[in-house]
């Protein structure tokens, strides 16, 4: 009996996945456990194994297609078995109680037929998916004469892209199109980041305070750690970022109202500190959470921060750890890039985020008519003014400064 290959649901918030590569072709013989295709969510990449032995009877989506979770992707069975019942939009893809949503490119035949006015010969009825229509119009490409390859002859994105191959944008000259710019479709990760950042600024009252902290103690501690690593007396390579995160955790314990989520009609205060860390990866910005960070000493915290950052860069981080609701407060460090001051954007529904800036030597009166240069680290705290007033926010930022300036390891 033929069985469907279903797009898995990776985390409660994941609604679609993108197929990145097929390793098997239609008609291939496969065994249970064979890798059929690779796919990615907005944050991580996965491989899909064959659920059974048999023949790959049909494949419903191509590389690059964005597929709703729990949707039938392919069918495995015996040669000659009918696959019609498994077509997306014709059957429940996962359970009888949870039907999968229709793919943007493979909607059911009940989709309204669009009417395009012909030139002098009346109206012509044809089908085109919303995404294909939007893409064609954005490039000024006439689509009324394009032959559709989708269900019932529907024009889909792949047909528009094929028609655009070698065809210049109708809105500009060939020279302008080839030399002035290049259009690149946003990746799934970039789309998610764009929506999250826009939503954060649009749906909250964000304000940023800037302060600097004397980091002589931090630098001295870092020097001793590096010497210990060289001599073998120190096993943990604790960085300046690890130290600042530890100071943030101590400050959050004193200001629990910052360790919270703003949820519209109420604020959720967390008993534990789940620290988010902004991580720059080749696939885009990720913010994994270190759960129960307040239970850790500095070496354990350092190890935990490195583990989640490495998992993000490898694409193996759990989807549940990179949702905005996973962390209760976030730290973003741009100090290594030489940034002296910036305005970090809150990862909603969190109520605050700390930006760590570069270290700058500043002239300071050391007393007794003695002046010298002291290293200062910039700290930028963005907070949601709906949940936190300026006074408590300033005191919290000052508490971080004090923890840094009185650091003892």
BELVEN-V719965 format. One record per residue. N is the residue number from 1. RES is the residue in three letters. PHI is phi in whole degrees, 0 to 359 (none if undefined). PSI is psi as a letter, one per 40 degrees, with the letter a starting at -180 (NA if undefined). Layout:
BEGIN
N/RES/PHI/PSI
N/RES/PHI/PSI
END
This chain:
BEGIN
1/UNK/none/h
2/UNK/292/i
3/UNK/228/i
4/UNK/277/i
5/UNK/260/h
6/UNK/253/h
7/UNK/294/h
8/UNK/293/i
9/UNK/259/h
10/UNK/263/g
11/UNK/94/i
12/UNK/293/d
13/UNK/268/e
14/UNK/278/h
15/UNK/252/d
16/UNK/220/i
17/UNK/227/i
18/UNK/250/h
19/UNK/284/h
20/UNK/262/d
21/UNK/198/h
22/UNK/262/h
23/UNK/259/e
24/UNK/233/i
25/UNK/250/i
26/UNK/302/h
27/UNK/97/e
28/UNK/288/i
29/UNK/275/h
30/UNK/230/i
31/UNK/241/i
32/UNK/304/h
33/UNK/100/e
34/UNK/296/i
35/UNK/283/h
36/UNK/271/d
37/UNK/202/i
38/UNK/255/i
39/UNK/211/i
40/UNK/224/i
41/UNK/265/a
42/UNK/290/e
43/UNK/231/d
44/UNK/219/i
45/UNK/244/i
46/UNK/217/i
47/UNK/247/i
48/UNK/255/h
49/UNK/266/i
50/UNK/293/h
51/UNK/281/e
52/UNK/199/i
53/UNK/278/i
54/UNK/153/a
55/UNK/253/h
56/UNK/284/g
57/UNK/290/d
58/UNK/205/i
59/UNK/233/h
60/UNK/263/e
61/UNK/227/i
62/UNK/254/i
63/UNK/299/h
64/UNK/94/e
65/UNK/288/i
66/UNK/264/h
67/UNK/244/h
68/UNK/298/i
69/UNK/296/i
70/UNK/69/e
71/UNK/268/i
72/UNK/294/h
73/UNK/257/d
74/UNK/203/i
75/UNK/225/h
76/UNK/241/h
77/UNK/185/a
78/UNK/260/i
79/UNK/306/h
80/UNK/97/e
81/UNK/290/i
82/UNK/283/h
83/UNK/247/e
84/UNK/303/d
85/UNK/294/e
86/UNK/263/e
87/UNK/302/h
88/UNK/304/h
89/UNK/94/e
90/UNK/253/e
91/UNK/214/i
92/UNK/290/h
93/UNK/273/d
94/UNK/233/c
95/UNK/222/i
96/UNK/291/d
97/UNK/263/e
98/UNK/223/g
99/UNK/291/i
100/UNK/282/i
101/UNK/288/i
102/UNK/290/i
103/UNK/293/i
104/UNK/301/d
105/UNK/263/e
106/UNK/231/f
107/UNK/285/i
108/UNK/290/i
109/UNK/293/e
110/UNK/279/e
111/UNK/299/h
112/UNK/304/h
113/UNK/279/h
114/UNK/275/i
115/UNK/253/h
116/UNK/243/h
117/UNK/283/h
118/UNK/280/i
119/UNK/262/g
120/UNK/87/e
121/UNK/241/f
122/UNK/90/a
123/UNK/265/i
124/UNK/246/h
125/UNK/264/h
126/UNK/206/i
127/UNK/249/i
128/UNK/211/h
129/UNK/287/i
130/UNK/303/d
131/UNK/294/d
132/UNK/294/d
133/UNK/298/d
134/UNK/296/d
135/UNK/296/d
136/UNK/297/d
137/UNK/293/d
138/UNK/292/d
139/UNK/255/e
140/UNK/66/f
141/UNK/262/h
142/UNK/296/h
143/UNK/239/e
144/UNK/293/d
145/UNK/257/e
146/UNK/281/h
147/UNK/278/h
148/UNK/280/i
149/UNK/250/e
150/UNK/278/a
151/UNK/305/h
152/UNK/58/f
153/UNK/77/e
154/UNK/293/h
155/UNK/281/h
156/UNK/239/i
157/UNK/305/d
158/UNK/301/d
159/UNK/291/d
160/UNK/294/d
161/UNK/298/d
162/UNK/295/d
163/UNK/292/d
164/UNK/282/e
165/UNK/300/h
166/UNK/81/e
167/UNK/255/h
168/UNK/291/i
169/UNK/300/h
170/UNK/294/e
171/UNK/271/e
172/UNK/225/i
173/UNK/287/i
174/UNK/299/d
175/UNK/297/d
176/UNK/297/d
177/UNK/294/d
178/UNK/276/d
179/UNK/244/d
180/UNK/272/d
181/UNK/199/i
182/UNK/227/h
183/UNK/274/h
184/UNK/229/h
185/UNK/295/h
186/UNK/296/h
187/UNK/288/i
188/UNK/300/d
189/UNK/297/d
190/UNK/296/d
191/UNK/296/d
192/UNK/296/d
193/UNK/298/d
194/UNK/299/d
195/UNK/295/d
196/UNK/294/d
197/UNK/293/d
198/UNK/294/d
199/UNK/296/d
200/UNK/298/d
201/UNK/287/d
202/UNK/280/d
203/UNK/248/e
204/UNK/214/i
205/UNK/255/g
206/UNK/266/h
207/UNK/219/i
208/UNK/240/h
209/UNK/250/i
210/UNK/241/h
211/UNK/209/i
212/UNK/240/i
213/UNK/235/h
214/UNK/292/h
215/UNK/249/f
216/UNK/299/d
217/UNK/293/d
218/UNK/297/d
219/UNK/295/d
220/UNK/293/d
221/UNK/296/d
222/UNK/296/d
223/UNK/298/d
224/UNK/294/d
225/UNK/295/d
226/UNK/296/d
227/UNK/295/d
228/UNK/295/d
229/UNK/295/d
230/UNK/292/d
231/UNK/271/e
232/UNK/90/e
233/UNK/275/e
234/UNK/240/h
235/UNK/260/d
236/UNK/255/h
237/UNK/275/g
238/UNK/279/h
239/UNK/266/i
240/UNK/299/d
241/UNK/297/d
242/UNK/301/d
243/UNK/295/d
244/UNK/295/d
245/UNK/300/d
246/UNK/296/d
247/UNK/294/d
248/UNK/298/d
249/UNK/298/d
250/UNK/297/d
251/UNK/292/d
252/UNK/296/d
253/UNK/297/d
254/UNK/275/d
255/UNK/231/g
256/UNK/297/e
257/UNK/292/e
258/UNK/279/d
259/UNK/275/g
260/UNK/207/i
261/UNK/239/h
262/UNK/266/h
263/UNK/241/f
264/UNK/86/c
265/UNK/266/e
266/UNK/207/i
267/UNK/246/h
268/UNK/261/h
269/UNK/264/h
270/UNK/266/h
271/UNK/281/d
272/UNK/244/i
273/UNK/258/h
274/UNK/253/g
275/UNK/275/h
276/UNK/270/i
277/UNK/231/h
278/UNK/290/h
279/UNK/235/h
280/UNK/273/h
281/UNK/235/i
282/UNK/294/e
283/UNK/262/e
284/UNK/128/i
285/UNK/286/h
286/UNK/233/i
287/UNK/230/g
288/UNK/284/i
289/UNK/252/h
290/UNK/261/h
291/UNK/288/i
292/UNK/53/f
293/UNK/295/d
294/UNK/287/e
295/UNK/272/e
296/UNK/258/i
297/UNK/278/i
298/UNK/298/d
299/UNK/299/d
300/UNK/294/d
301/UNK/296/d
302/UNK/302/d
303/UNK/296/d
304/UNK/296/d
305/UNK/296/d
306/UNK/294/d
307/UNK/295/d
308/UNK/290/d
309/UNK/294/d
310/UNK/296/d
311/UNK/296/d
312/UNK/296/d
313/UNK/291/d
314/UNK/274/e
315/UNK/81/e
316/UNK/252/e
317/UNK/291/i
318/UNK/294/h
319/UNK/303/d
320/UNK/289/e
321/UNK/267/e
322/UNK/242/e
323/UNK/275/i
324/UNK/300/d
325/UNK/277/e
326/UNK/286/d
327/UNK/261/i
328/UNK/259/e
329/UNK/199/i
330/UNK/233/i
331/UNK/240/h
332/UNK/234/h
333/UNK/249/h
334/UNK/246/e
335/UNK/299/d
336/UNK/294/e
337/UNK/269/e
338/UNK/82/e
339/UNK/287/h
340/UNK/272/d
341/UNK/196/h
342/UNK/206/i
343/UNK/245/g
344/UNK/293/i
345/UNK/261/h
346/UNK/295/h
347/UNK/270/g
348/UNK/303/i
349/UNK/270/e
350/UNK/300/i
351/UNK/257/e
352/UNK/199/i
353/UNK/209/h
354/UNK/254/h
355/UNK/262/h
356/UNK/260/h
357/UNK/255/i
358/UNK/288/i
359/UNK/265/h
360/UNK/233/h
361/UNK/280/h
362/UNK/236/i
363/UNK/290/h
364/UNK/222/i
365/UNK/282/h
366/UNK/271/e
367/UNK/95/i
368/UNK/56/f
369/UNK/58/f
370/UNK/248/h
371/UNK/238/i
372/UNK/204/i
373/UNK/257/h
374/UNK/239/h
375/UNK/285/h
376/UNK/239/h
377/UNK/255/h
378/UNK/283/h
379/UNK/235/h
380/UNK/238/h
381/UNK/256/h
382/UNK/260/h
383/UNK/225/i
384/UNK/272/h
385/UNK/292/e
386/UNK/292/d
387/UNK/255/d
388/UNK/229/h
389/UNK/276/i
390/UNK/297/d
391/UNK/299/d
392/UNK/301/d
393/UNK/297/d
394/UNK/295/d
395/UNK/295/d
396/UNK/295/d
397/UNK/297/d
398/UNK/294/d
399/UNK/294/d
400/UNK/296/d
401/UNK/303/d
402/UNK/294/d
403/UNK/297/d
404/UNK/292/d
405/UNK/287/d
406/UNK/250/f
407/UNK/302/h
408/UNK/217/h
409/UNK/234/NA
END
